[in-house]
Amino acid sequence: MSIDYAVRAEGLQKRYGRTQALAGCDLAVPYGSVCGLLGPNGAGKTTAVRVLSTLVRPDGGRAEVAGFDVTRQPRQVRHRIGLAGQFAAVDEVLTGRQNLEMFGRLFHLGTRPAKRRSAELLEQFDLAGAADQGVKTYSGGMRRRLDLASSMLLAPAVLFLDEPTTGLDPRGRNEVWRAVRSLVSGGTTVLLTTQYLDEADQLADRVAVIDAGRVIADDTPTALKNAIGGARIEVIVGEAGDLPAAAKAVARVTTAEPETDQDDRRVHAPVSDRVAALTEVARALQDQGVAVEDIGLRRPTLDDVFLQLTGHHAEAETAP
């Protein structure tokens, strides 16, 4: 495998009973980058992270992390990675500071370095004010930030984050994002699984979409969005009965068949000359007396990419 990649997987396979969790998964994450791993629930995201972090052995294929084989050299891999799972793994009996200092000693930092690093992380994750309170008094978001801080004690070469901001409010999410960016600027490589497409858009240099245990798309967020088309005009009408008139107006400015969403009372289609298209459609709807709630132009989003690749929106994920 190439030494240019912090994480490299080829043909990974993993089965749990009759369920094929990974079915030939390929992945390549360059050093010093953030890779967002997206996919429906049950697509294999968490299994991929568990294999790459040496928590489970693959049934087939191979993978390297930081230059070491996850199956043949698991100890070397573990010395170079950090991992934060979907649920906070902290001791509720201890304080926030005691938790971090305990993890620091377990990581062989030594007493003084563990105290110093713990204090830095408590400040970084906005937990300094509650550092000496019992974790049992923390909110869910605070516990999540403490768990993330523990995974960053050693500023690892490769950090695996499995849905790291689940349960956090917008402020907490932004704090995690800032911390991730800071780590990456210092050379850490991050593999991030997330259900939040805006999170992948904000953080990821590349996005890999996984479905049915295989990576079905892998590129930069911009390239993935551009691949499904350019700007689209979108019209939302006040009454569902006006959708045919709106579709007719939109059809005048596009070569594609306008798409109609009855539930959202929305018509949309790709356009090339954006300003001219918007002006013409607005004028046509006004002339016909159609009441419009909203009209505008928008670029494709990662949700559009997700929909085209997997057949449904990210928020409509199926149960595992």
Secondary structure, DSSP 8 states (H G I E B T S, - for coil): --TTEEEEEEEEEEEETTEEEEEEEEEEEETT-EEEEE--TTSSHHHHHHHHTTSS--SEEEEEETTEETTT-HHHHHTTEEEE-SS----SSSBHHHHHHHHHHHTT--HHHHHHHHHHHHHHTT-GGGTTSBGGGS-HHHHHHHHHHHHTTT--SEEEEESTTTT--HHHHHHHHHHHHHHHHTT-EEEEE-S-HHHHHHH-SEEEEEETTEEEEEE-HHHHHHHT-S-EEEEEESSGGGHHHHHHHHHTT-SS--EEETTTTEEEEE-SSHHHHHHHHHHHHHHTT--EEEEEEE---HHHHHHHHHSS-GGG----
